[in-house]
Every structure is written in C-alpha cells, then in structure tokens.
Amino acid sequence: MTTIREVAKKAGVSPTSVSHVVNNTRFVSEDVRERVQAAMRELNYRPNALARSLRRGETHTLGLILPDSANPFFAEVGHAIESAAFLLGYSVILCNTDNDEVKEYLYTEVLENKQLDGIIFVGAGEDRESISELVKNGLPLVVVDRDMGNLGLDTVTTENYQGGYLATQHLLSLGHQIIGCITGPSNITPSADRVTGYRSALQQAGFPVEESLLVRGDFHAPSGHSAALQLLQLTPRPTAIFVCNDMMAIGALRAASQLGLRVPEDVAIIGFDDIELASYISPSLTTVAQPKLEMGQLAVKLLFERMGDPSLPPRHTVLATTLVVRESSMRS
C-alpha cells in the first residue's frame, strides 16, 4: 500500500501537509493541494478511512444483534435498520445469535472490540447479562422488541397485548367460541403479552380459558405445524386458532390442509407480525401487523440521538399494532 510519506515525497511536501489535504484540517495553498492530489492519483493512494475515523472518535459503523435473521419479521426489521443507517452514511455489522444466549454474549464482546459507534439490540431472550456488559462499557444502545425493565435504556416495542386482544376479539366477533392459541417461547415478553391479550378477550366475552387450548411453539413453522395438529385433533375441536407469529401460522395452515380441514370454513387462523409472505400464501393470512419499517427507522433515530447526547433520559416508545383481515379468517 502506498503510504502518506510516499505521497509527500512525490509531491515535494511534508507528510503533515498531505494529512491536512486528506483530512481538510488546515488551510494549505492551492498549489500544494493540487500537487498532493496529483501525487495521490499517480500513486493510487487511498486514505485509511478506519484510521481517520478512530482519530475522530467514530467509525461510522453500527452493530445489529438479531435473534434469528432467517425469521422474516427480524429480516424485515433488520432491513429497515440497515437502510436508515445507510442513508445517514453508516454501515451495519449484523450478528445473528440463533436464539442462543451464549452466542449472543460472545457477539457482544466481538462488537465491543470493533470500535463501533453504537448498537441496536434484539435479544435472544431477556437475559440481562449480555446487555448489562454493553451498558457497563457505555456504548450507545437501543433495544428493539424486548422489555429490559429498569436498565435505563432506549427501547422500541409494540403493543403486543393489544395485538393478541384484537386477534381474539375478531375471532369472537365471527362467532367462534372454542379458540386455540399457539404461543411463542416463554422467555420473551412479546410472546407472553400476546397470550395475555388472548386470555383477556376470552374472559371479557364470558368464555373460560381452557389450558388445553394453549400449545407452545418456538416461532418457527414446524412448531406451528405440530402444535396445530395437536389442537385440531382435540374433542371438541377448536374452530379458530390465534397463532403468536406468522411463521407458526403458516405451519398451522399446512396442518389444517393435511387433516382435510378448510380454512376459514372449518377453522379460522390468525397470525402475528404481517410478514410480506402473509399476503401471498393461499389462503392469504389474517394477521396482526407490527410496523416493522417504523420500528427500524425509529431505532436508528433514537440511537443517533443517544450517540449525540449520552445524557438524554431513556426513551420508551411503544408502537400500535393493527389487525389486517385476509382470507384465513373471513366470514364463510
């Protein structure tokens, strides 16, 4: 690689003068600037952007920790974050933890050593160890889609309780009385809040919450498939299922088809997230929409404000969820 000293020698100036031209840090005469730029072109000199950034105390690079980049919901949120950061001149390093808290902890150490300007964090669960390390080291941080309690962090979440309530209320309005629920992992608040919304809607309508109608999944399609098979072979059989994410709902649609049940005539199915695929499968999936684009953009906005002023009080933003009615729950 060509060095700054070689450029200086070629231009007949000092290395300091070359540095001032490259970094635009002090006035130099037009003659010196032109000689330096000509030497840089002739020697194909490329300034070390990382070194310059470190001298200025910034790298224009953010870290993004996701629990499952293969899950379309997190992929869409991650895309929104990357796009928003790119427009502001920042690159994003993505770390996928595969919902493994050990892997998550190791990635936090890796990102700390990368001299990043900030991190956007979506936890594998809600274990505090990984994020506590980042907080302790003072790295600007925003948490998305997770409740980290009283750690004093900026967070962006959605109305998961509201979403579970809306979905169940919609099924009740269609006349369903036996409504199953395929839940997500028990170690994250969004999943638990969606189930609480489901329970509240049933109780307010005067229906008991039968524990046999709740089957746990892991947010992946195969678990939704197996959970739906279990629910749909109960006696009496549920006529509707609220599923706590779209990928499991797609698995549930497959289970209904295998059992010879028509959707929505024999069983109505509602998902959660409104991933892009939900409107293209057949039947198209009724789902609770999370504002994924807004979540990503707001996370970047909050992070940049935190980077600019670390003394800001913590901000907790909760975005609304909405019900999107499609074929899988339409009145037959």
N, C-alpha and C positions, 0 to 999 in steps of 0.2 A: 504493500500500500504506500502511496505517496504520502510523505509527511509534510507538516506545515513548514519545517526547516527547508525542505527541498523546494517548496513553492517560494519561500523567501529568497533563497539563493538564486533561483531562476529569475525572479522579478527584481533582484538587486535591492531588496529592502530587508528590514529586520523581521524576525518571526512575530514580534509584537504588532507590527503594522499589519501583517497578514491576518492576525487574530482580530484586530479591530475591523478589518474589511469583512471578514467572515461573519462576525457576531454583531457588526454595526454598533459597536460600543463607544466609539470615539471618532471625532472628525479626522478624516485623512484627506489629503489633496486629491483632486480628480485624476491627476497624473498617476499617483501611487495606486489609487483604486483600479484604474484601467490596467496598469502593469500587473497587479496582483491577479485580477480576473483573467487576464490573458494567460498568465502562467498556470493558473488553476485549470483552464481549458486545455492547454497544451499537455499538461501532466496528468490530466483526467483526475484531478483531486476532488475527493468527496469529503466534506466535513463530517466528523463523527457526531452524529445527532445525539446519541446517548450521552456522550461525554459532555456536550454542551448543555443538555437538559439537566444532568446531575449537578453541573456547576451552578445552574439557576435554581436548583432545588425542586425540579419537576421532570417527569419523563413523558408526559402526555400519554400515559398508558394506565388503563384501569383493569382491575381484576373482576371477574364474574364467576361466582361459585353457584353451580346448579346441581340439584339432586339427581336429575335424570334428563339428560339432553335428548334422549330418544322419545320422551313423552312430548307430544305435540304442544301441550299447554306451555311447558317450560321452554320448548324450542321457540314458540311464538313470542313469549315474553323476552327471551334472550335476544331474539332478532330485533325487537323494538329497542332494547337497551343498546345493542351494538350500533344500530342505525342512528340513534340520537347522539351517541358519543362520537361517531364518525363525523357527523355534521359539525361538531364542535372541535374537530381536529384531534380527536383522541382515538387510540387503538384499544382493543379489548382482548385480554387473555382469558380464555374460557377454561374452567376446570369443572369436569363432570365427576361427581362423587359416587354415582351409582347407589345412592341412598345408604352409603356406608359411612358411619360417623368416624371411623378410624381413618379412612381415606380423606374425609373432609378435613380432619385435624392436620394431616400431613400436607394437604394442599394449602391450608392457611399459612403454614411455615414456609412453603415454597414461594407463595405470593409475597410474603413479607420480605423475603430476600431479593425480590425483583425490583425493589425501589419504586413501587407503584405510587400513583398519586391518590388512589382511593379504591375501595372495593364495594361491589354490590353483592349481597349475600342472600342466597335462598338455601336454608339449612336442610340437611337430610332428615333431621328430626327437630327437636327443640332442646337438645343437649346444649348446655351453656359453655362447655369447655373450649370449643373451637373459637367461638365468637368472643369469649372473655379474653383470650390471648390477643386478638386483634384490638379490642378495646384498650387493654392494658398498654399496648405499644403505641396508642394514639393515632392509628391510621384512620383517615376519614372513611366512614362506613354507612351504608344504608341497607336495611334488611327488608326483603320483599316476601310477602305471602307467609310470614311466620310471626308468631307472637313471642317476643323475647322479654316480656314482662317489664321489670323495672331496671333494665340495664342502661336506660338513658340514651337510647339510640333512635335515629330517624327510621321510621317504618312506613311501608306502603302495603296495605292489606285490603281485602274486600269484605263485603257483608255476607259472610258465609252462612250465618244463621238465617238471614233474610232469604238467601237463595234456597236453602232447604225448606223453609216455610212456604215460599212461593210455589215451589215444585209440588209439594204435597197438597197445598190448597187447590192447585189446579186440578190434580187428580181427584180430589174430593168433589170439586165442582162438576166433574164429569160423571159422578155417581159411584165412583169406586169406594168400597168400604174395607176391603182387605188389600192393604198396600204394603208390599215388601220394601226392604231397604238394603242395598248393598253398600256397606260402609267402606271407608278407606282405613289406612293404618291408624292405630290408636295413639301413636306417639306424636301426632301433629294436631295443632289446634284447628286448622281449617276443616279437617275431616270431622272432628268432634262437634264443631259448631253446626255443620250441615245436618248432622244427625239430630242435634238438639232442636233445630228448626223443624225437622220432620216430626219429632215427637210432639212439639208444641201445637202444630197444626192439627194433628190427630186428636190430641187432648181437648183442644178448643172446640172441635167438631163433635165431641162426645164419644169418641171411639177409643177403646183401650189400646195401649201399645203392647203388642204381643212380641216378646223377646225372640220367639221362634221365627219371626218375620225379619229379623236383622241378621245378616250374614256378612262377615268381614272379608274384604278383599285387600289388594295391595296396590291399587291404582293401575294395574296392567290388565290387558284384555283377557288373558287366560283365567285370571282370578274372577273376573266378572262373569265369564262363561260358566265356570264351575259353581259359583255362588247362585247364579240364576237357575241352573239345573236343579240345585238343592231346593230353592224356593218354589219352583214351578212344579215340583212333584209332591208338595205338601197337600194335605187334605184338611180343610178346604184350600184350594189353590188361590194365591193372590191374583187379582185381576189387573194389578198395576204394580210397577216397581220403580222406586226412585233410586237412582244409582249415583254415587257420590263423585264420579268423574266420567267423562265421555268415553275414554278407552275401555273402562269396565262395562259401560253401557253398550258399546259395540260388541263386546263378548256376550252380553246378555241377549242382544238381538240374535246372535248366532245360536244360542241355546234354545230360544223360543222356536226358531226355524227347525232345529233338529227334533224338537218334540212335536212338530206339526201344528204349532200354535201360530195364529195370525196376529200381526201387530198392525194396528191397535185393537182389532176386533176382539181378540181373545185375551190379550194382555197389552196394556199400555206401558211404555218405557220412557223414562226421562233421565237425561244425563246432567252433567255439570261441567262447565268450562266454555262451551261453544268453540271447540277447535274447528279449524277450517273444514276438516273432513266431515263434520257433523251434518252439513247441508248437502253433501254429495252422495252419502250412502243411501241405500234403499231398504226400508222406508227412511226418509230423512229424519234426523233425530231432534226431538224436542229437548231443549237443554236450558240450563241456567247460564247466561253469558257473564263472563268476567271481562272487564275492559282491559284486555292484555296490552294493547298499544299504549293506552294511557298509563297503565302500571309501569311499563318500561320507561316511558318518557319522563314520568314524574320521578322515578327513582334516580335517573340521571340528573334531573334538575336539582333535587334535594342534595345529591352528592356534590355537585358543583358548588352549591351554596355552602355546604359544610366545608369543602376544601378552601373556599374563600374566607370563611369566618368560623373557625373551630369553636368559638364561644357561644354560638347560637344555641338556644334551648332546644331540646329534642322535639321533633315534629312527628305526629302520628296521624297519617292520612288513611281514611277508610273509604273506599270507593263503592258505589252501589252496584248490586247485581240485578240483572233483569231476566225475565223468563222469555225465551224465544220458542214459540209454539210451531211445531212442524208435524209431519205425518205420523210419527210414532205415538202421538197421544191425541190425535184429532178424534172428535166425536164420530163414531161409526154410524 
